[in-house]
Amino acid sequence: MSFINLNFLHENFYDDEMVFFDVGCCDLWDTKDFAIALPKAKIFAFEPLKNYYNINLERSQLYGVEFYNYAISDVDGEILFYP
């Protein structure tokens, strides 16, 4: 569950062509809501946990989101991940 006010996004940025990053998108549940609230936005979603890979591929195509199965970090290389 996200604490972002979707009504605020929709009312203030609906017509804006923006770039939106959802880092740690889990299963794209909130990301799909962002895509609906911001139909002109280019949305990039990142989730490293392999358990969500298949559902995220399906949902990202449904909602026009670019999904990446990567982690974002200040470390270049492998690191221990705690889901």
N, C-alpha and C positions, 0 to 999 in steps of 0.2 A: 504494500500500500504506500502510495506517495502522498506527501503533504503539500504538493504543488496544487494551487488552485486552478483547476482546468477552466472554470468560467472566466477567470481573469485572463488566462492565456488566450482563450477564444475571443473575448471581447476586445482585447488590446492588440493582438498579433495575428488575427485570423487571415488577413490579406497579405501579411509580410512573407517575403521569400527569405527565410533565414536558415542557418545551419544549427541543428539541435543535436547535442550529444547526450546519450543515456549510458553512462558508465556504470557497469554493474546492473545490467537490465534484468537479470534473473531470467524469467520466462516470457519476457516482453509483455506482461500483463498491463503494466502502466504505460509502456511505450506505445501500445496500440491506442490508448486514450490520448496521448500526446499527438499522434498522427491524425486522429479524428479532429482534435481541437485546432490543429495547425496544418491544414491540408496543403498549403504551399511550401511548407518547411521541408528541407532535406534532412532526414533523421538518420543518424548513425548510432547503432546500439552495440555495446560490447559486453560480453559475458564469457569468462574463461571456463566455467564449470561445464564439463562434457555432458552431464545429465540433462541439460536443457537444449542441447544442440539440435536435435530433430524437431522439437516443437518450435524452436526459434527460427529455424529455416522455413517452416511452414507459415508461421505467423508473420515473419518479415515479408514474405511474398504477398500475403493477403493485404498488408497495410502499407506497402511501399517503403519499408524500412531497410536500410543497409545493415545487415547483421555481421558481426565479426566475433569469432570464437577465440578471442585473445584477452589477455589481461593488460592493463595499463599500469606502468610502474616507473619509478626512477631507476630501476635496475635493468640493465641490458643483459639478458640471459635467463637461465632458469632460477626459480625461487620457490620456496615452500609456500603453498597456497592453503589458506584456511577458509573453507566455505562458511 
